C-alpha cells in the first residue's frame, strides 16, 4: 500500500484527510507535534477505520526527525498541513509564523529528492486573494498583499514550491487554496477542536449552541451584500479531504519529473453569516442568541470560489451541502459538551 506522510495529520483537516486516504487505498503516516491538536483524535480515527494508524510525534521543522521518518517509511508522497494558522496570533508573533510555516515546508522539499518522494500536496488558502475586485475568484485572480503574516506565509510557500519546480527539482506539487472548511466526520468521532476562544465563526457558533458561551456577535451588518453580513464559501471538511486524494491521484498520473499547479477548493457558492445562522437553526432545531457588532479590522466583505478548474482538472466537486456540514458539526459538538 502506498504510504503518504500527512504532516499535521491529527489536526482538523489532516485527520479527515487520513480517512479519505484510507478509503482510496493509501496508507497515511501521521506526523504531528500536537501543538494545536489532541491525541484522542487518533482514537476517533481508530474507531472509524477499525485499526490504528501509524503516528509519529515530531515537529516538521526538525530535519533529523523527519529524515528518520522518511528513511523508515519510504513514502511516495506528502500532504503538508502542518502550520501555525491563527491570523490574529500571526500579527502578534510574525517571526514564529515565518519560521514555522516556511521552514517546515523547506524541510520537506529538501528531503523529497533524497528519498525519491515525488508528490507534494500543499495546504494553501484563499487568504492569498485578499478582497478580490471580481467574484467568483479563479486561480488566475491576482494575489493581493496579505492582511496578516499567516496569509503571507501561504503566498510565500506557494512561491517556494513554484521556484523549486522551476529549478527542475524532481518534485510534482499541487497547492490547494481552501475556502472555509466546516463540519465534521458524519460519525461524530472526529471534528474540529479549537483551543481557547474560537477565532472562526462556526466553532464559536457551536459553543453558543452548546451553552458554553452566551451569544454570538455578527461582526458587521452594513456590508454591500444582500443581507448586510459578510459572505464566505463554506465547504464540508470531508469534501475538502476528498480533494486532497484527487490531487494526489493526479500527481501519480503525471508522467513527468517536475510539475506544479494550483486549484481552488470550495463549493462555488457564497453564504452570508446570517444565512449560515438561519440554516443552522433550521437544520438542528436550535435558536441561537446573537447580537450585531461593528466590522472587524482586516475582514473582507465577500469571497467565493470558481471551482471549474478543480472540477475539470481534479475530477472533483463538492458533494455535501451547507446544511450537511452544520448538522455534522453540531453532532460532533454534542460529543464534546
C-alpha positions as CSV (number, residue, x, y, z in Angstrom):
1,X,0.0,0.0,0.0
2,X,1.4,3.4,-1.0
3,X,2.4,5.4,2.1
4,X,1.6,9.1,2.3
5,X,3.2,11.3,5.0
6,X,0.4,13.6,6.4
7,X,2.0,16.4,8.4
8,X,-0.4,17.9,10.9
9,X,-2.4,14.7,10.4
10,X,-4.1,14.9,13.8
11,X,-5.5,18.3,13.1
12,X,-8.9,19.2,11.8
13,X,-8.4,18.8,8.1
14,X,-5.5,16.4,8.4
15,X,-7.5,13.8,10.4
16,X,-10.4,13.9,7.9
17,X,-8.0,13.5,5.0
18,X,-6.5,10.5,6.6
19,X,-9.9,8.8,6.4
20,X,-10.3,9.7,2.8
21,X,-6.8,8.4,2.0
22,X,-7.6,5.0,3.5
23,X,-10.8,4.8,1.6
24,X,-8.8,5.5,-1.6
25,X,-6.3,2.7,-0.9
26,X,-3.4,4.8,0.5
27,X,-1.7,4.4,3.9
28,X,-1.5,7.7,5.8
29,X,1.5,8.1,8.1
30,X,0.6,10.9,10.5
31,X,3.3,13.3,11.7
32,X,2.1,15.8,14.4
33,X,3.7,17.6,17.3
34,X,0.3,18.1,18.9
35,X,0.9,21.8,19.5
36,X,-2.6,22.5,18.0
37,X,-4.2,19.1,18.1
38,X,-5.2,16.4,20.5
39,X,-4.0,12.8,20.7
40,X,-7.5,11.5,21.4
41,X,-8.3,12.2,17.7
42,X,-6.2,9.1,17.0
43,X,-8.7,7.1,19.0
44,X,-11.5,8.5,16.8
45,X,-9.6,7.6,13.7
46,X,-9.1,4.1,15.0
47,X,-12.8,3.7,15.6
48,X,-13.7,4.9,12.1
49,X,-11.0,2.8,10.3
50,X,-11.0,-0.3,12.5
51,X,-7.3,-0.1,13.1
52,X,-4.6,2.2,14.5
53,X,-2.8,4.4,12.0
54,X,1.0,4.9,12.3
55,X,1.7,8.2,14.0
56,X,5.0,10.0,14.8
57,X,5.0,12.7,17.4
58,X,7.5,15.0,15.8
59,X,8.0,18.6,14.7
60,X,8.2,19.1,10.9
61,X,10.9,21.8,11.5
62,X,13.1,19.0,13.0
63,X,15.0,17.9,9.9
64,X,16.7,15.0,11.6
65,X,13.3,13.6,13.0
66,X,11.7,14.0,9.5
67,X,14.7,12.3,7.9
68,X,14.3,9.3,10.2
69,X,10.6,9.1,9.3
70,X,11.3,9.3,5.6
71,X,14.0,6.6,5.8
72,X,11.8,4.3,7.8
73,X,8.5,4.7,6.0
74,X,9.6,5.3,2.4
75,X,6.5,7.3,1.4
76,X,5.5,8.1,-2.1
77,X,4.1,11.4,-1.3
78,X,3.4,14.2,1.3
79,X,0.3,16.1,2.2
80,X,1.7,19.1,4.1
81,X,-0.9,20.6,6.5
82,X,1.4,21.4,9.5
83,X,1.5,25.2,10.0
84,X,0.6,27.8,12.6
85,X,-2.7,29.1,11.5
86,X,-4.2,31.8,13.8
87,X,-4.5,35.1,11.9
88,X,-4.6,37.2,15.0
89,X,-1.7,35.5,16.6
90,X,0.4,35.8,13.5
91,X,0.1,39.6,13.7
92,X,1.4,39.5,17.2
93,X,4.1,36.9,16.6
94,X,5.2,37.2,13.0
95,X,8.6,35.6,13.4
96,X,7.0,32.5,14.9
97,X,4.8,32.2,11.8
98,X,7.5,32.8,9.2
99,X,9.9,30.4,11.0
100,X,7.4,27.6,11.4
101,X,5.5,27.8,8.2
102,X,8.3,28.4,5.8
103,X,10.9,26.2,7.4
104,X,8.7,23.2,7.7
105,X,7.9,23.3,4.0
106,X,11.6,23.7,3.1
107,X,12.5,20.7,5.3
108,X,10.0,18.6,3.2
109,X,11.4,19.9,-0.1
110,X,15.0,19.2,0.9
111,X,14.2,15.6,1.9
112,X,12.0,14.7,-1.0
113,X,14.7,14.3,-3.7
114,X,16.9,12.4,-1.3
115,X,14.3,9.8,-0.5
116,X,12.7,9.8,-4.0
117,X,9.4,11.2,-2.7
118,X,8.0,12.9,-5.8
119,X,4.5,14.1,-4.9
120,X,3.5,17.0,-2.7
121,X,0.1,18.4,-1.9
122,X,0.3,21.7,-0.1
123,X,-2.3,23.2,2.1
124,X,-2.8,26.8,0.9
125,X,-5.6,29.3,1.5
126,X,-8.0,31.7,-0.3
127,X,-6.4,34.4,2.0
128,X,-3.9,34.9,-0.8
129,X,-6.7,36.7,-2.8
130,X,-7.5,39.3,-0.2
131,X,-10.6,41.2,-1.1
132,X,-10.8,40.5,-4.9
133,X,-12.1,43.0,-7.3
134,X,-14.2,40.4,-9.1
135,X,-16.2,37.4,-7.9
136,X,-16.0,34.5,-8.1
137,X,-12.3,34.1,-7.8
138,X,-10.4,31.9,-10.3
139,X,-6.9,30.6,-10.0
140,X,-5.9,33.5,-12.3
141,X,-7.3,36.1,-9.9
142,X,-4.3,38.2,-8.8
143,X,-3.0,37.6,-5.4
144,X,-3.2,40.7,-3.2
145,X,-0.9,41.7,-0.4
146,X,-1.8,39.6,2.6
147,X,-3.5,41.3,5.6
148,X,-1.6,39.1,8.1
149,X,1.7,37.3,8.4
150,X,-0.3,34.0,8.3
151,X,-1.7,34.8,4.9
152,X,1.7,36.0,3.7
153,X,3.3,32.6,4.6
154,X,0.8,30.8,2.4
155,X,1.7,33.0,-0.6
156,X,5.4,32.7,0.2
157,X,5.1,28.9,0.5
158,X,3.4,28.7,-2.9
159,X,6.3,30.7,-4.4
160,X,8.9,28.5,-2.8
161,X,7.2,25.4,-4.4
162,X,6.9,27.1,-7.7
163,X,10.5,28.1,-7.7
164,X,11.7,24.6,-6.7
165,X,9.7,23.1,-9.6
166,X,11.0,25.8,-12.0
167,X,14.6,24.8,-10.9
168,X,13.7,21.3,-12.2
169,X,13.8,19.7,-8.9
170,X,12.2,16.2,-9.2
171,X,9.0,17.4,-7.4
172,X,5.4,17.2,-8.6
173,X,3.3,19.5,-6.5
174,X,-0.2,20.9,-6.2
175,X,-1.3,23.8,-3.9
176,X,-4.9,23.7,-2.8
177,X,-6.4,27.1,-2.0
178,X,-9.1,26.2,0.6
179,X,-12.0,28.4,1.2
180,X,-13.8,28.0,4.6
181,X,-13.8,24.4,5.9
182,X,-16.5,23.5,8.4
183,X,-18.3,20.3,9.5
184,X,-17.1,17.0,10.9
185,X,-17.0,13.3,10.0
186,X,-20.6,12.1,10.0
187,X,-19.7,9.5,12.7
188,X,-19.0,12.4,15.1
189,X,-15.8,10.6,16.1
190,X,-13.5,13.3,14.8
191,X,-14.0,17.1,14.2
192,X,-12.6,20.5,14.9
193,X,-11.1,21.1,18.3
194,X,-10.4,24.8,18.7
195,X,-8.2,25.8,21.7
196,X,-9.3,28.8,23.7
197,X,-11.8,31.3,22.3
198,X,-12.6,30.2,18.7
199,X,-11.5,32.7,16.1
200,X,-13.7,31.2,13.4
201,X,-17.5,31.6,13.1
202,X,-18.7,28.0,13.1
203,X,-16.7,26.7,16.1
204,X,-17.9,29.8,18.1
205,X,-21.5,29.3,17.0
206,X,-21.3,25.7,18.1
207,X,-20.2,26.7,21.6
208,X,-23.0,29.2,21.8
209,X,-25.5,26.5,20.8
210,X,-24.0,24.2,23.4
211,X,-24.4,26.8,26.1
212,X,-20.7,27.3,26.6
213,X,-20.9,31.0,25.5
214,X,-23.7,33.5,26.0
215,X,-24.2,34.8,22.5
216,X,-22.7,35.2,19.0
217,X,-21.6,38.5,17.7
218,X,-22.1,39.2,14.0
219,X,-19.2,41.4,13.0
220,X,-20.7,43.9,10.6
221,X,-24.2,44.1,9.1
222,X,-23.5,47.0,6.8
223,X,-21.6,45.2,4.0
224,X,-22.6,45.5,0.4
225,X,-24.3,42.1,0.4
226,X,-28.0,41.1,0.2
227,X,-28.4,41.0,4.0
228,X,-25.5,43.2,5.0
229,X,-23.4,40.4,6.5
230,X,-20.1,39.0,5.2
231,X,-20.2,36.2,2.6
232,X,-17.8,33.2,2.6
233,X,-17.6,29.9,0.7
234,X,-18.2,27.2,3.3
235,X,-17.0,23.7,2.4
236,X,-17.6,20.5,4.2
237,X,-14.3,19.2,5.6
238,X,-15.0,15.7,4.1
239,X,-15.3,17.3,0.6
240,X,-12.0,19.1,1.3
241,X,-10.4,15.9,2.4
242,X,-11.5,14.1,-0.8
243,X,-9.9,17.0,-2.8
244,X,-6.5,16.1,-1.4
245,X,-6.9,12.5,-2.5
246,X,-7.9,13.7,-6.0
247,X,-4.8,15.9,-6.1
248,X,-2.6,13.1,-5.1
249,X,-4.1,10.8,-7.7
250,X,-3.5,13.5,-10.4
251,X,0.2,13.8,-9.4
252,X,0.6,10.0,-9.5
253,X,-0.7,10.1,-13.1
254,X,1.7,12.8,-14.2
255,X,4.5,11.2,-16.3
256,X,7.0,13.9,-15.7
257,X,9.7,14.7,-13.2
258,X,8.5,18.3,-12.3
259,X,5.0,19.7,-12.2
260,X,3.1,22.4,-10.3
261,X,-0.4,23.6,-10.4
262,X,-2.9,25.4,-8.1
263,X,-6.6,24.7,-7.5
264,X,-9.4,26.5,-5.7
265,X,-11.2,24.2,-3.3
266,X,-14.7,25.5,-2.4
267,X,-18.3,25.0,-3.3
268,X,-18.6,27.8,-5.9
269,X,-21.3,29.4,-3.8
270,X,-21.1,32.1,-1.1
271,X,-23.3,32.1,2.0
272,X,-23.7,35.1,4.3
273,X,-23.3,34.9,8.1
274,X,-27.0,35.3,8.6
275,X,-27.7,32.6,6.1
276,X,-25.4,30.3,7.9
277,X,-27.0,31.0,11.3
278,X,-30.5,30.5,9.8
279,X,-29.5,27.2,8.2
280,X,-28.0,26.0,11.5
281,X,-31.2,26.9,13.4
282,X,-33.4,25.2,10.9
283,X,-31.5,22.0,10.4
284,X,-30.8,21.5,14.2
285,X,-33.9,23.0,15.7
286,X,-31.9,25.4,17.9
287,X,-32.4,29.1,18.3
288,X,-29.1,31.0,18.5
289,X,-28.8,34.2,20.5
290,X,-26.8,36.8,18.6
291,X,-26.0,40.4,18.6
292,X,-24.8,42.8,15.8
293,X,-21.4,44.4,16.3
294,X,-19.0,46.5,14.3
295,X,-16.9,45.2,11.5
296,X,-13.6,43.6,12.5
297,X,-10.4,45.1,11.1
298,X,-9.0,43.0,8.2
299,X,-12.2,41.2,7.5
300,X,-13.1,41.1,3.8
301,X,-16.6,41.7,2.6
302,X,-17.2,38.6,0.4
303,X,-15.3,35.9,-1.3
304,X,-16.3,32.6,-3.0
305,X,-14.6,30.3,-5.5
306,X,-14.9,29.5,-9.1
307,X,-14.2,25.7,-8.9
308,X,-14.4,24.9,-12.6
309,X,-10.7,24.2,-12.8
310,X,-10.9,21.7,-9.9
311,X,-14.0,20.1,-11.5
312,X,-12.2,19.5,-14.8
313,X,-8.6,19.1,-13.7
314,X,-9.0,17.1,-10.5
315,X,-12.3,15.5,-11.4
316,X,-13.5,16.6,-8.0
317,X,-16.6,18.6,-6.9
318,X,-18.1,19.3,-3.5
319,X,-21.0,17.0,-2.8
320,X,-22.2,18.0,0.6
321,X,-24.4,21.0,1.4
322,X,-24.1,23.8,4.0
323,X,-26.9,22.1,5.9
324,X,-25.0,18.7,5.9
325,X,-21.9,20.5,7.2
326,X,-23.7,22.3,10.0
327,X,-25.6,19.1,11.0
328,X,-22.4,17.1,11.2
329,X,-20.6,19.9,13.1
330,X,-23.4,20.0,15.7
331,X,-23.4,16.2,16.1
332,X,-19.6,16.5,16.8
333,X,-20.0,19.4,19.2
334,X,-22.5,17.4,21.3
335,X,-19.9,14.7,21.9
336,X,-17.7,17.5,23.5
337,X,-20.3,19.1,25.7
